[in-house]
């Protein structure tokens, strides 16, 4: 029996039809990812299923007595502790406990009290506090934080409490709308693992490819008012959709060719009496040809970063550095360096100091002690989501960029905005009317306006859809400057970063391993000590595996760094070859610029050979060690 049936559903918002005769069936225990362009109706569908809005047509049927869990739109607040707030989400348990406490009241009968206690046992009421605490811990709240009032936390942390309450309910159907937006990488990895074990059904709206690949059984694509279900994760959805698009395109081409041949016959012989009957037959045949709708793809999303001038390494170096606020250090003992070709991702839970380090590198915070050396002409681009608050709602992106680039001409201003998909219409739209994704694009355009040597990205994907996230990955691969990345998106870390820095225990140090090693480290830390003591042999095996991973981690890092360098050199070579193949390049460029391009091309060939040799050596060493 199906848990949820959506049949012939029509939903309209402000006169605009989002869903028109759409259908979806969710069976018990089945997790489905909801994807679609911004404005396709994903969040509206969840609201309709939750009963917050009424359908304009069709019906939504949830199985009788099915428990529904959903993150509330408003962050919880008030004086209650975090643990009490999460426990209170189970309304039945709260009511039964209150009734059980009335054992001495005249209205309480022995029979009813027995029923109450039986039900409390059935729902695991005694184990509920431990379960709630485990969920809160997974989302980043230690024991001390769980005892604090909800109102003492910021909005983002309170939304984590709302997520914890929805997960704690252990519902039959869980509705999640962008659940990772308020999480750090550590909490995101925990949520992925939790959802993979979740026994109930779930509908998950997310732009996080890792979540959609690791946690769902199928993808529901909302497009043009309909819902199409594809088995598998997001990668499988992309593969199947691409194959269907190719098949549809080929079919459309065949019909178009057939139509053209028939129309040519009609045009040639329509006026000839001897051929008039055949011409009429051809016209009727043309009318009967199937109308195959051509695959209409949205214009591909493309981002492009301005290329910085090369600088000698290191572009930035720290020696025994301490940083913090009001003389109190948040991080100490930092001895690190950054080079032009570095791709670094910061690991560590929120509150450990990742953003503090980013502010130091961006020049927005001075060190308390130690030495910070910057390249003489170093330019740093800094992107952070909180910068949205610094935008003027009444001004357009053009006005913002013109003020940031006072010496730029209007075409140069618009060109920088166009690098991030802000076309003429959106460039002239007041910021207050832009979507979250469009504001993020504006912030990226502002952060890179001066072709920075170091680009710091603090949660750049929170409001970007899947296509925009992939465009960001491609642009970063082609960017020749250094990148420092703070993100909750494991997919972005794995595709962009070739070095990991762990921000923990009041310092920052290189992490010798990849994201899988970090997942294993987090899982090991979360494992109760009692279980580890109960199985010493398994603990020893895990320790040996961990030691083996650590031993080969430098080799894996060398292989990744070499592979990333090969990719960057290939992108640079392609860009130079494109310029050299353009006849206009020789008319508008001087001899020195042409020679420099040819010289760089020869240097790229040598550097590529060196990188390939380094990659091969690391891979052979890894194979020998395995």
Secondary structure, 3 states (H helix, E strand, C coil): CEEEEEEEEEEEECCEEEEEEEEEEEECCCEEEEECCCCCCHHHHHHHHCCCCCCCEEEEEECCCCCEEECCCCCCCCCCEHHHHHHHCCHHHHHHHHHHCCCCCCCCCHHHHHHHHHHHHHCCCCCHHHHHHHHHHHCCCCHHHHCCEHHHCCHHHHHHHHHHHHHHCCCCEEEEECCCCCCCHHHHHHHHHHHHHCCCEEEEECCCHHHHHHCCCEEEEEECCEEEEEECCHHHHHHHHHHHHHHHHHHHHHHHHHHHHHHHHHHHHCCCHHHHHHHHHHHHHHHHCCCCCCCCCCCCCCCCCCCCCCCCCCCEEEEEEEEEECCEEEEEEECCEECCCCEEEEECCCCCCHHHHHHHHCCCCCCCEEEEEECCCCCEEEEEHHHHHHCCCCCEHHHHHHHHCCCCCHHHHHHHHHCCCCCHHHHCCEHHHCCHHHHHHHHHHHHCCCCCCEEEEECCCCCCCHHHHHHHHHHHHHCCCEEEEECCCHHHHHHHCCEEEEEECCEEEECCCCHHHHHHHHHHHHCCHHHHHHCHHHHHHHHHHHHHHHHHHHHHHHHHHHHHHHHHHHHHHHHHHHHHCCHHHHHHCCHHHHHHHHHHHHHHHHHHHHHHHHHHHHHHHHHHHC
